[in-house]
Amino acid sequence: MYGIRYLFALMLFILFSAARVSASGGEYENFSDRKASDILTADKVTGEHYKIRENVPSYGYMDHFTVDSDYGVFEVTGDAALRKLLREIAAMGALEKIKSTKAFGKALAESAKKPIQFAGNLVTEPVNTISSIPKGVGRLFSNAYESITTKKQAGEDSSAEALLTLSKYKREYAYHLGVDAYSSNPVFQKELNRVGWAAAVGNLSFSAATAPISGGIGLAISYTGFAQKMNEYLKDQPPSQIRSDAEKRLSAIGISKEDIKKFLETKSFSPRHTAVIVTSLVKLEDVKGRDVYLRYAITASDEEQADFMMHMVETMRGFHEKVSRLKEISMHSGLVTASAANDFVLIPLPIDYGIWTEHAEKIMRDMVSSVSLARGGHLELWVTGTVSAFARKNLEDLGVNVVDNVGRTIDFMD
């Protein structure tokens, strides 16, 4: 759960490790807990099916939330991860309504009559079996035809086709519910798998499943711009195609075969991470050093780190599209930076809450001196969350402009 701390040992911990007063007498901040009511609006702290606990530990520059819900207690790291969880909780409420319909009951009863054989082993509970398939490796249901050996009579769908159909329906339901079909949340996955399997066997589309529900399912999902196109792509394409597309697209922008292989073999990345990262890199058209970012990204060793890497390149894409065209991505003082045509130097830092420490001062001073600002440019620190007033003042004193809550202007995929 807290693996992102190890990533910060390489980057964020270098920049923002907890510090006390320095020997020279400088003033610095220490990490402390925050309050959910200070971070979120009142309508987000408590909602249908859940309540977020007030105490929010904040260390490693990420908020750590505990959420009590009708579906269990969840702990997540990061504001983006919380938004994702709350959508999943709402989706589970919607799935419960779907499961109460006669159409679903009929489809579920039909699915119970159709055991399958996966990887040579007879499976009588496909919902639990699908839940056990490893996630985050970009191969969910890929190569299903080679893995399933059950034979069917002529005219019947093969077991492989049933599993691939399950994947298709899961993606369709996830799209309409505004959630990630590849979520690592086991409780949510079990509910999505159950409905997905019934849909696959009973051919129960999302619209057909929700049609009998009086008043609808209570979700209003709308996508715009980048998010719209990405979610449609994730709905329509299976993981195997996402991987194939990624390989071709990365090769087309000059990424080496070795780096592509390492990226696609990074187990921390789900098909969603892969699609968003690759598409964002492609949109950084003609920007040098995209391989520099990718080699940094493949150091991600868990889901939190994968999210961090994804949000980093999304930040660069947003700056590139909405502020100034980027020219080159590079590393300075352990941080990913990107120079822009307007002589800005962007530091994309997807953190929740930044404070001012001795290490922060040292790294930022080194950054200012190592990056040429003689041409009238300046450093822009873009954060997905915010920074303390004290950190902002010290950064501005060094000539670093802080732009916070960048998700308000960039189409992020949580």
RONU-726894 format. One record per residue (C-alpha): x, y, z. Coordinates in nm, 2 decimals, decimal comma, padded with zeros to 4 digits, always signed. Example, Ala and Ser with C-alpha at 12.3 -4.5 7.8 and 13.67 -1.06 7.14 Angstrom:
<r c1="+01,23" c2="-00,45" c3="+00,78"/>
<r c1="+01,37" c2="-00,11" c3="+00,71"/>
# end
This chain:
<r c1="+00,00" c2="+00,00" c3="+00,00"/>
<r c1="+00,28" c2="+00,24" c3="+00,08"/>
<r c1="+00,52" c2="+00,14" c3="-00,19"/>
<r c1="+00,52" c2="+00,50" c3="-00,33"/>
<r c1="+00,76" c2="+00,59" c3="-00,05"/>
<r c1="+01,03" c2="+00,39" c3="-00,22"/>
<r c1="+00,98" c2="+00,57" c3="-00,54"/>
<r c1="+01,03" c2="+00,90" c3="-00,36"/>
<r c1="+01,36" c2="+00,77" c3="-00,23"/>
<r c1="+01,46" c2="+00,82" c3="-00,59"/>
<r c1="+01,27" c2="+01,14" c3="-00,66"/>
<r c1="+01,03" c2="+01,28" c3="-00,41"/>
<r c1="+01,21" c2="+01,17" c3="-00,10"/>
<r c1="+01,52" c2="+01,35" c3="-00,24"/>
<r c1="+01,31" c2="+01,66" c3="-00,30"/>
<r c1="+01,09" c2="+01,65" c3="+00,01"/>
<r c1="+01,22" c2="+01,42" c3="+00,28"/>
<r c1="+01,12" c2="+01,50" c3="+00,64"/>
<r c1="+01,36" c2="+01,75" c3="+00,79"/>
<r c1="+01,42" c2="+01,94" c3="+01,10"/>
<r c1="+01,58" c2="+02,28" c3="+01,15"/>
<r c1="+01,92" c2="+02,28" c3="+00,97"/>
<r c1="+02,25" c2="+02,36" c3="+01,13"/>
<r c1="+02,25" c2="+02,70" c3="+00,97"/>
<r c1="+01,92" c2="+02,79" c3="+01,14"/>
<r c1="+01,69" c2="+02,77" c3="+00,84"/>
<r c1="+01,32" c2="+02,72" c3="+00,90"/>
<r c1="+01,16" c2="+02,41" c3="+00,76"/>
<r c1="+00,84" c2="+02,21" c3="+00,79"/>
<r c1="+00,76" c2="+01,86" c3="+00,91"/>
<r c1="+00,49" c2="+01,62" c3="+00,79"/>
<r c1="+00,17" c2="+01,61" c3="+01,00"/>
<r c1="-00,17" c2="+01,46" c3="+00,97"/>
<r c1="-00,44" c2="+01,66" c3="+00,79"/>
<r c1="-00,82" c2="+01,66" c3="+00,81"/>
<r c1="-01,05" c2="+01,52" c3="+00,54"/>
<r c1="-01,28" c2="+01,82" c3="+00,59"/>
<r c1="-00,99" c2="+02,05" c3="+00,51"/>
<r c1="-00,90" c2="+01,85" c3="+00,19"/>
<r c1="-01,24" c2="+01,77" c3="+00,05"/>
<r c1="-01,57" c2="+01,95" c3="+00,02"/>
<r c1="-01,85" c2="+01,84" c3="+00,26"/>
<r c1="-02,04" c2="+01,64" c3="-00,01"/>
<r c1="-01,73" c2="+01,43" c3="-00,07"/>
<r c1="-01,64" c2="+01,35" c3="+00,29"/>
<r c1="-01,97" c2="+01,17" c3="+00,33"/>
<r c1="-02,18" c2="+01,02" c3="+00,05"/>
<r c1="-02,42" c2="+00,75" c3="-00,03"/>
<r c1="-02,27" c2="+00,41" c3="+00,08"/>
<r c1="-01,95" c2="+00,56" c3="+00,24"/>
<r c1="-01,79" c2="+00,80" c3="+00,49"/>
<r c1="-01,42" c2="+00,91" c3="+00,49"/>
<r c1="-01,25" c2="+00,92" c3="+00,83"/>
<r c1="-01,15" c2="+01,26" c3="+00,94"/>
<r c1="-00,79" c2="+01,19" c3="+01,02"/>
<r c1="-00,57" c2="+01,18" c3="+00,71"/>
<r c1="-00,20" c2="+01,09" c3="+00,76"/>
<r c1="+00,00" c2="+01,29" c3="+00,51"/>
<r c1="+00,36" c2="+01,17" c3="+00,45"/>
<r c1="+00,56" c2="+01,11" c3="+00,14"/>
<r c1="+00,36" c2="+01,40" c3="+00,00"/>
<r c1="+00,06" c2="+01,18" c3="-00,05"/>
<r c1="-00,26" c2="+01,17" c3="+00,16"/>
<r c1="-00,36" c2="+00,83" c3="+00,31"/>
<r c1="-00,74" c2="+00,79" c3="+00,34"/>
<r c1="-00,95" c2="+00,53" c3="+00,53"/>
<r c1="-01,30" c2="+00,49" c3="+00,39"/>
<r c1="-01,58" c2="+00,31" c3="+00,57"/>
<r c1="-01,84" c2="+00,19" c3="+00,33"/>
<r c1="-02,14" c2="-00,05" c3="+00,29"/>
<r c1="-01,89" c2="-00,28" c3="+00,11"/>
<r c1="-01,61" c2="-00,28" c3="+00,37"/>
<r c1="-01,33" c2="-00,06" c3="+00,49"/>
<r c1="-01,09" c2="+00,06" c3="+00,22"/>
<r c1="-00,75" c2="+00,23" c3="+00,25"/>
<r c1="-00,61" c2="+00,42" c3="-00,04"/>
<r c1="-00,30" c2="+00,64" c3="-00,10"/>
<r c1="-00,35" c2="+00,96" c3="-00,29"/>
<r c1="-00,62" c2="+01,21" c3="-00,38"/>
<r c1="-00,66" c2="+01,05" c3="-00,73"/>
<r c1="-00,69" c2="+00,70" c3="-00,58"/>
<r c1="-00,96" c2="+00,83" c3="-00,35"/>
<r c1="-01,16" c2="+00,97" c3="-00,64"/>
<r c1="-01,12" c2="+00,63" c3="-00,81"/>
<r c1="-01,24" c2="+00,45" c3="-00,50"/>
<r c1="-01,55" c2="+00,67" c3="-00,46"/>
<r c1="-01,65" c2="+00,60" c3="-00,82"/>
<r c1="-01,61" c2="+00,23" c3="-00,75"/>
<r c1="-01,83" c2="+00,25" c3="-00,44"/>
<r c1="-02,10" c2="+00,43" c3="-00,64"/>
<r c1="-02,06" c2="+00,17" c3="-00,92"/>
<r c1="-02,11" c2="-00,11" c3="-00,67"/>
<r c1="-02,43" c2="+00,05" c3="-00,56"/>
<r c1="-02,54" c2="+00,06" c3="-00,92"/>
<r c1="-02,43" c2="-00,31" c3="-00,97"/>
<r c1="-02,65" c2="-00,41" c3="-00,68"/>
<r c1="-02,95" c2="-00,25" c3="-00,85"/>
<r c1="-02,86" c2="-00,44" c3="-01,17"/>
<r c1="-02,84" c2="-00,77" c3="-00,98"/>
<r c1="-03,19" c2="-00,72" c3="-00,84"/>
<r c1="-03,35" c2="-00,73" c3="-01,19"/>
<r c1="-03,51" c2="-01,04" c3="-01,33"/>
<r c1="-03,30" c2="-01,00" c3="-01,64"/>
<r c1="-02,98" c2="-01,04" c3="-01,44"/>
<r c1="-03,12" c2="-01,33" c3="-01,23"/>
<r c1="-03,21" c2="-01,52" c3="-01,55"/>
<r c1="-02,86" c2="-01,45" c3="-01,70"/>
<r c1="-02,69" c2="-01,56" c3="-01,37"/>
<r c1="-02,88" c2="-01,88" c3="-01,35"/>
<r c1="-02,78" c2="-01,96" c3="-01,71"/>
<r c1="-02,42" c2="-01,89" c3="-01,64"/>
<r c1="-02,42" c2="-02,14" c3="-01,35"/>
<r c1="-02,49" c2="-02,41" c3="-01,60"/>
<r c1="-02,17" c2="-02,34" c3="-01,80"/>
<r c1="-01,85" c2="-02,44" c3="-01,62"/>
<r c1="-01,53" c2="-02,38" c3="-01,82"/>
<r c1="-01,18" c2="-02,51" c3="-01,83"/>
<r c1="-00,91" c2="-02,26" c3="-01,79"/>
<r c1="-00,54" c2="-02,35" c3="-01,82"/>
<r c1="-00,62" c2="-02,71" c3="-01,82"/>
<r c1="-00,82" c2="-02,70" c3="-01,49"/>
<r c1="-01,20" c2="-02,74" c3="-01,47"/>
<r c1="-01,36" c2="-02,42" c3="-01,34"/>
<r c1="-01,71" c2="-02,43" c3="-01,19"/>
<r c1="-01,70" c2="-02,08" c3="-01,04"/>
<r c1="-01,59" c2="-01,85" c3="-01,33"/>
<r c1="-01,64" c2="-01,53" c3="-01,12"/>
<r c1="-01,38" c2="-01,63" c3="-00,86"/>
<r c1="-01,15" c2="-01,77" c3="-01,12"/>
<r c1="-01,14" c2="-01,45" c3="-01,32"/>
<r c1="-01,08" c2="-01,26" c3="-01,00"/>
<r c1="-00,76" c2="-01,46" c3="-00,94"/>
<r c1="-00,60" c2="-01,38" c3="-01,28"/>
<r c1="-00,30" c2="-01,15" c3="-01,21"/>
<r c1="-00,37" c2="-00,78" c3="-01,27"/>
<r c1="-00,14" c2="-00,50" c3="-01,37"/>
<r c1="+00,05" c2="-00,70" c3="-01,63"/>
<r c1="-00,14" c2="-00,59" c3="-01,94"/>
<r c1="-00,25" c2="-00,94" c3="-02,03"/>
<r c1="-00,59" c2="-00,98" c3="-01,87"/>
<r c1="-00,76" c2="-01,24" c3="-02,09"/>
<r c1="-00,49" c2="-01,21" c3="-02,35"/>
<r c1="-00,40" c2="-01,53" c3="-02,52"/>
<r c1="-00,72" c2="-01,68" c3="-02,39"/>
<r c1="-00,75" c2="-01,91" c3="-02,69"/>
<r c1="-00,42" c2="-02,08" c3="-02,61"/>
<r c1="-00,51" c2="-02,11" c3="-02,24"/>
<r c1="-00,85" c2="-02,28" c3="-02,26"/>
<r c1="-00,90" c2="-02,63" c3="-02,38"/>
<r c1="-01,27" c2="-02,71" c3="-02,34"/>
<r c1="-01,43" c2="-02,82" c3="-02,67"/>
<r c1="-01,78" c2="-02,72" c3="-02,77"/>
<r c1="-02,03" c2="-02,86" c3="-03,01"/>
<r c1="-02,06" c2="-02,69" c3="-03,35"/>
<r c1="-02,25" c2="-02,36" c3="-03,33"/>
<r c1="-02,17" c2="-02,30" c3="-02,96"/>
<r c1="-01,93" c2="-02,04" c3="-02,83"/>
<r c1="-01,60" c2="-02,18" c3="-02,72"/>
<r c1="-01,49" c2="-02,13" c3="-02,36"/>
<r c1="-01,22" c2="-01,89" c3="-02,49"/>
<r c1="-01,49" c2="-01,69" c3="-02,66"/>
<r c1="-01,69" c2="-01,68" c3="-02,33"/>
<r c1="-01,39" c2="-01,54" c3="-02,14"/>
<r c1="-01,32" c2="-01,29" c3="-02,41"/>
<r c1="-01,68" c2="-01,19" c3="-02,41"/>
<r c1="-01,66" c2="-01,15" c3="-02,03"/>
<r c1="-01,37" c2="-00,91" c3="-02,08"/>
<r c1="-01,57" c2="-00,72" c3="-02,34"/>
<r c1="-01,88" c2="-00,69" c3="-02,12"/>
<r c1="-01,67" c2="-00,59" c3="-01,82"/>
<r c1="-01,52" c2="-00,31" c3="-02,02"/>
<r c1="-01,86" c2="-00,20" c3="-02,14"/>
<r c1="-02,01" c2="-00,19" c3="-01,79"/>
<r c1="-01,69" c2="-00,01" c3="-01,65"/>
<r c1="-01,72" c2="+00,25" c3="-01,93"/>
<r c1="-02,08" c2="+00,34" c3="-01,85"/>
<r c1="-02,02" c2="+00,33" c3="-01,47"/>
<r c1="-01,72" c2="+00,56" c3="-01,50"/>
<r c1="-01,47" c2="+00,31" c3="-01,34"/>
<r c1="-01,15" c2="+00,13" c3="-01,43"/>
<r c1="-01,22" c2="-00,23" c3="-01,56"/>
<r c1="-00,86" c2="-00,32" c3="-01,45"/>
<r c1="-00,90" c2="-00,18" c3="-01,09"/>
<r c1="-00,70" c2="-00,37" c3="-00,83"/>
<r c1="-00,99" c2="-00,34" c3="-00,58"/>
<r c1="-01,08" c2="-00,70" c3="-00,51"/>
<r c1="-01,43" c2="-00,62" c3="-00,37"/>
<r c1="-01,52" c2="-00,41" c3="-00,67"/>
<r c1="-01,37" c2="-00,67" c3="-00,91"/>
<r c1="-01,57" c2="-00,95" c3="-00,77"/>
<r c1="-01,90" c2="-00,75" c3="-00,82"/>
<r c1="-01,80" c2="-00,64" c3="-01,17"/>
<r c1="-01,69" c2="-01,00" c3="-01,26"/>
<r c1="-02,02" c2="-01,14" c3="-01,14"/>
<r c1="-02,23" c2="-00,90" c3="-01,35"/>
<r c1="-01,99" c2="-00,93" c3="-01,64"/>
<r c1="-02,01" c2="-01,31" c3="-01,64"/>
<r c1="-02,38" c2="-01,31" c3="-01,64"/>
<r c1="-02,38" c2="-01,05" c3="-01,92"/>
<r c1="-02,14" c2="-01,26" c3="-02,12"/>
<r c1="-02,34" c2="-01,58" c3="-02,10"/>
<r c1="-02,68" c2="-01,41" c3="-02,12"/>
<r c1="-02,58" c2="-01,14" c3="-02,37"/>
<r c1="-02,70" c2="-00,88" c3="-02,12"/>
<r c1="-02,58" c2="-00,54" c3="-02,24"/>
<r c1="-02,55" c2="-00,25" c3="-02,00"/>
<r c1="-02,85" c2="-00,07" c3="-02,16"/>
<r c1="-03,06" c2="-00,39" c3="-02,13"/>
<r c1="-02,95" c2="-00,45" c3="-01,77"/>
<r c1="-03,05" c2="-00,11" c3="-01,66"/>
<r c1="-03,37" c2="-00,07" c3="-01,86"/>
<r c1="-03,60" c2="-00,24" c3="-01,60"/>
<r c1="-03,46" c2="-00,02" c3="-01,31"/>
<r c1="-03,71" c2="+00,25" c3="-01,21"/>
<r c1="-03,53" c2="+00,59" c3="-01,18"/>
<r c1="-03,21" c2="+00,46" c3="-01,34"/>
<r c1="-02,90" c2="+00,37" c3="-01,14"/>
<r c1="-02,82" c2="+00,72" c3="-01,01"/>
<r c1="-02,49" c2="+00,78" c3="-01,20"/>
<r c1="-02,43" c2="+01,06" c3="-01,44"/>
<r c1="-02,10" c2="+00,98" c3="-01,62"/>
<r c1="-01,97" c2="+01,23" c3="-01,88"/>
<r c1="-01,64" c2="+01,23" c3="-02,05"/>
<r c1="-01,48" c2="+01,51" c3="-02,25"/>
<r c1="-01,17" c2="+01,56" c3="-02,47"/>
<r c1="-00,88" c2="+01,33" c3="-02,39"/>
<r c1="-01,07" c2="+01,13" c3="-02,13"/>
<r c1="-01,35" c2="+01,07" c3="-02,37"/>
<r c1="-01,13" c2="+00,92" c3="-02,64"/>
<r c1="-00,92" c2="+00,72" c3="-02,39"/>
<r c1="-01,23" c2="+00,56" c3="-02,22"/>
<r c1="-01,38" c2="+00,47" c3="-02,55"/>
<r c1="-01,05" c2="+00,31" c3="-02,66"/>
<r c1="-01,03" c2="+00,12" c3="-02,33"/>
<r c1="-01,39" c2="+00,00" c3="-02,37"/>
<r c1="-01,34" c2="-00,12" c3="-02,73"/>
<r c1="-01,00" c2="-00,28" c3="-02,72"/>
<r c1="-00,89" c2="-00,59" c3="-02,53"/>
<r c1="-00,56" c2="-00,58" c3="-02,34"/>
<r c1="-00,38" c2="-00,78" c3="-02,60"/>
<r c1="-00,46" c2="-00,52" c3="-02,86"/>
<r c1="-00,36" c2="-00,24" c3="-02,62"/>
<r c1="-00,02" c2="-00,40" c3="-02,58"/>
<r c1="+00,02" c2="-00,45" c3="-02,96"/>
<r c1="-00,08" c2="-00,09" c3="-03,03"/>
<r c1="+00,16" c2="+00,04" c3="-02,76"/>
<r c1="+00,45" c2="-00,15" c3="-02,92"/>
<r c1="+00,38" c2="-00,01" c3="-03,26"/>
<r c1="+00,32" c2="+00,35" c3="-03,14"/>
<r c1="+00,62" c2="+00,36" c3="-02,92"/>
<r c1="+00,84" c2="+00,23" c3="-03,20"/>
<r c1="+00,69" c2="+00,49" c3="-03,44"/>
<r c1="+00,81" c2="+00,78" c3="-03,21"/>
<r c1="+01,16" c2="+00,64" c3="-03,19"/>
<r c1="+01,16" c2="+00,44" c3="-02,86"/>
<r c1="+01,41" c2="+00,15" c3="-02,87"/>
<r c1="+01,30" c2="-00,21" c3="-02,88"/>
<r c1="+01,47" c2="-00,27" c3="-02,55"/>
<r c1="+01,29" c2="+00,02" c3="-02,38"/>
<r c1="+00,96" c2="-00,09" c3="-02,53"/>
<r c1="+01,01" c2="-00,44" c3="-02,41"/>
<r c1="+01,10" c2="-00,33" c3="-02,05"/>
<r c1="+00,80" c2="-00,10" c3="-02,04"/>
<r c1="+00,55" c2="-00,36" c3="-02,16"/>
<r c1="+00,70" c2="-00,61" c3="-01,91"/>
<r c1="+00,66" c2="-00,37" c3="-01,62"/>
<r c1="+00,41" c2="-00,56" c3="-01,40"/>
<r c1="+00,30" c2="-00,25" c3="-01,22"/>
<r c1="+00,13" c2="-00,11" c3="-01,53"/>
<r c1="-00,23" c2="-00,22" c3="-01,61"/>
<r c1="-00,37" c2="-00,19" c3="-01,96"/>
<r c1="-00,51" c2="+00,14" c3="-01,86"/>
<r c1="-00,17" c2="+00,28" c3="-01,75"/>
<r c1="-00,02" c2="+00,15" c3="-02,07"/>
<r c1="-00,28" c2="+00,31" c3="-02,29"/>
<r c1="-00,27" c2="+00,65" c3="-02,12"/>
<r c1="+00,11" c2="+00,67" c3="-02,10"/>
<r c1="+00,16" c2="+00,57" c3="-02,46"/>
<r c1="-00,11" c2="+00,80" c3="-02,59"/>
<r c1="+00,03" c2="+01,09" c3="-02,39"/>
<r c1="+00,38" c2="+01,03" c3="-02,52"/>
<r c1="+00,25" c2="+01,02" c3="-02,87"/>
<r c1="+00,07" c2="+01,35" c3="-02,82"/>
<r c1="+00,41" c2="+01,51" c3="-02,72"/>
<r c1="+00,48" c2="+01,53" c3="-03,08"/>
<r c1="+00,85" c2="+01,61" c3="-03,18"/>
<r c1="+00,95" c2="+01,64" c3="-02,81"/>
<r c1="+01,30" c2="+01,51" c3="-02,75"/>
<r c1="+01,38" c2="+01,28" c3="-02,46"/>
<r c1="+01,05" c2="+01,09" c3="-02,44"/>
<r c1="+01,27" c2="+00,78" c3="-02,39"/>
<r c1="+01,42" c2="+00,96" c3="-02,08"/>
<r c1="+01,08" c2="+00,97" c3="-01,92"/>
<r c1="+00,99" c2="+00,61" c3="-02,03"/>
<r c1="+01,31" c2="+00,47" c3="-01,87"/>
<r c1="+01,22" c2="+00,65" c3="-01,55"/>
<r c1="+00,87" c2="+00,52" c3="-01,57"/>
<r c1="+00,97" c2="+00,16" c3="-01,58"/>
<r c1="+01,12" c2="+00,19" c3="-01,23"/>
<r c1="+00,76" c2="+00,18" c3="-01,10"/>
<r c1="+00,73" c2="-00,12" c3="-00,87"/>
<r c1="+00,36" c2="-00,10" c3="-00,76"/>
<r c1="+00,03" c2="+00,05" c3="-00,85"/>
<r c1="+00,08" c2="+00,37" c3="-00,66"/>
<r c1="+00,41" c2="+00,43" c3="-00,85"/>
<r c1="+00,24" c2="+00,34" c3="-01,18"/>
<r c1="-00,03" c2="+00,61" c3="-01,11"/>
<r c1="+00,24" c2="+00,86" c3="-01,02"/>
<r c1="+00,42" c2="+00,79" c3="-01,35"/>
<r c1="+00,10" c2="+00,81" c3="-01,55"/>
<r c1="+00,00" c2="+01,14" c3="-01,39"/>
<r c1="+00,34" c2="+01,28" c3="-01,46"/>
<r c1="+00,32" c2="+01,23" c3="-01,83"/>
<r c1="-00,04" c2="+01,35" c3="-01,83"/>
<r c1="+00,09" c2="+01,67" c3="-01,67"/>
<r c1="+00,35" c2="+01,72" c3="-01,94"/>
<r c1="+00,09" c2="+01,65" c3="-02,21"/>
<r c1="-00,15" c2="+01,91" c3="-02,06"/>
<r c1="+00,13" c2="+02,18" c3="-02,04"/>
<r c1="+00,22" c2="+02,09" c3="-02,40"/>
<r c1="-00,13" c2="+02,13" c3="-02,53"/>
<r c1="-00,26" c2="+02,42" c3="-02,31"/>
<r c1="+00,04" c2="+02,64" c3="-02,23"/>
<r c1="+00,34" c2="+02,60" c3="-02,45"/>
<r c1="+00,49" c2="+02,33" c3="-02,68"/>
<r c1="+00,75" c2="+02,13" c3="-02,50"/>
<r c1="+01,09" c2="+02,08" c3="-02,66"/>
<r c1="+01,28" c2="+01,83" c3="-02,45"/>
<r c1="+01,24" c2="+01,61" c3="-02,15"/>
<r c1="+01,54" c2="+01,56" c3="-01,93"/>
<r c1="+01,65" c2="+01,49" c3="-01,57"/>
<r c1="+01,78" c2="+01,76" c3="-01,33"/>
<r c1="+01,87" c2="+01,70" c3="-00,97"/>
<r c1="+01,68" c2="+01,37" c3="-00,97"/>
<r c1="+01,36" c2="+01,53" c3="-01,11"/>
<r c1="+01,20" c2="+01,49" c3="-01,45"/>
<r c1="+01,18" c2="+01,83" c3="-01,62"/>
<r c1="+01,07" c2="+01,95" c3="-01,96"/>
<r c1="+01,19" c2="+02,26" c3="-02,14"/>
<r c1="+00,92" c2="+02,46" c3="-02,34"/>
<r c1="+00,92" c2="+02,69" c3="-02,64"/>
<r c1="+00,84" c2="+02,99" c3="-02,42"/>
<r c1="+01,16" c2="+02,92" c3="-02,22"/>
<r c1="+00,96" c2="+02,78" c3="-01,93"/>
<r c1="+01,11" c2="+02,48" c3="-01,76"/>
<r c1="+00,83" c2="+02,25" c3="-01,63"/>
<r c1="+00,87" c2="+02,03" c3="-01,33"/>
<r c1="+00,57" c2="+01,79" c3="-01,34"/>
<r c1="+00,51" c2="+01,67" c3="-00,98"/>
<r c1="+00,19" c2="+01,47" c3="-00,91"/>
<r c1="+00,17" c2="+01,51" c3="-00,53"/>
<r c1="-00,11" c2="+01,58" c3="-00,30"/>
<r c1="+00,06" c2="+01,82" c3="-00,05"/>
<r c1="+00,41" c2="+01,96" c3="-00,06"/>
<r c1="+00,59" c2="+02,11" c3="+00,24"/>
<r c1="+00,92" c2="+02,30" c3="+00,27"/>
<r c1="+01,21" c2="+02,09" c3="+00,40"/>
<r c1="+01,59" c2="+02,12" c3="+00,41"/>
<r c1="+01,62" c2="+01,88" c3="+00,12"/>
<r c1="+01,36" c2="+02,07" c3="-00,08"/>
<r c1="+01,56" c2="+02,39" c3="-00,05"/>
<r c1="+01,88" c2="+02,21" c3="-00,15"/>
<r c1="+01,73" c2="+02,04" c3="-00,45"/>
<r c1="+01,54" c2="+02,35" c3="-00,57"/>
<r c1="+01,85" c2="+02,57" c3="-00,54"/>
<r c1="+02,05" c2="+02,32" c3="-00,74"/>
<r c1="+01,77" c2="+02,31" c3="-00,99"/>
<r c1="+01,76" c2="+02,68" c3="-01,03"/>
<r c1="+02,14" c2="+02,70" c3="-01,08"/>
<r c1="+02,16" c2="+02,40" c3="-01,32"/>
<r c1="+01,88" c2="+02,50" c3="-01,55"/>
<r c1="+01,97" c2="+02,80" c3="-01,76"/>
<r c1="+01,73" c2="+03,09" c3="-01,70"/>
<r c1="+01,94" c2="+03,35" c3="-01,86"/>
<r c1="+01,71" c2="+03,38" c3="-02,16"/>
<r c1="+01,42" c2="+03,52" c3="-01,95"/>
<r c1="+01,26" c2="+03,19" c3="-01,87"/>
<r c1="+01,16" c2="+03,05" c3="-01,54"/>
<r c1="+01,08" c2="+02,73" c3="-01,35"/>
<r c1="+00,72" c2="+02,61" c3="-01,33"/>
<r c1="+00,63" c2="+02,35" c3="-01,07"/>
<r c1="+00,30" c2="+02,19" c3="-01,16"/>
<r c1="+00,14" c2="+01,98" c3="-00,89"/>
<r c1="-00,18" c2="+01,78" c3="-00,90"/>
<r c1="-00,26" c2="+01,88" c3="-00,54"/>
<r c1="-00,11" c2="+02,19" c3="-00,36"/>
<r c1="+00,17" c2="+02,30" c3="-00,14"/>
<r c1="+00,18" c2="+02,48" c3="+00,19"/>
<r c1="+00,19" c2="+02,86" c3="+00,21"/>
<r c1="+00,54" c2="+02,84" c3="+00,35"/>
<r c1="+00,66" c2="+02,61" c3="+00,07"/>
<r c1="+00,50" c2="+02,84" c3="-00,19"/>
<r c1="+00,68" c2="+03,15" c3="-00,05"/>
<r c1="+01,02" c2="+02,98" c3="-00,04"/>
<r c1="+00,97" c2="+02,85" c3="-00,39"/>
<r c1="+00,87" c2="+03,18" c3="-00,53"/>
<r c1="+01,17" c2="+03,35" c3="-00,35"/>
<r c1="+01,39" c2="+03,11" c3="-00,56"/>
<r c1="+01,20" c2="+03,21" c3="-00,88"/>
<r c1="+00,99" c2="+02,90" c3="-00,90"/>
<r c1="+00,63" c2="+02,95" c3="-00,99"/>
<r c1="+00,38" c2="+02,70" c3="-00,84"/>
<r c1="+00,07" c2="+02,60" c3="-01,03"/>
<r c1="-00,14" c2="+02,37" c3="-00,82"/>
<r c1="-00,46" c2="+02,17" c3="-00,87"/>
<r c1="-00,36" c2="+02,13" c3="-01,24"/>
<r c1="-00,63" c2="+01,86" c3="-01,28"/>
<r c1="-00,88" c2="+02,15" c3="-01,31"/>
<r c1="-00,74" c2="+02,23" c3="-01,65"/>
<r c1="-00,60" c2="+01,90" c3="-01,77"/>
<r c1="-00,80" c2="+01,59" c3="-01,86"/>
<r c1="-00,65" c2="+01,34" c3="-01,62"/>
<r c1="-00,73" c2="+00,97" c3="-01,61"/>
<r c1="-00,73" c2="+00,87" c3="-01,24"/>
# end
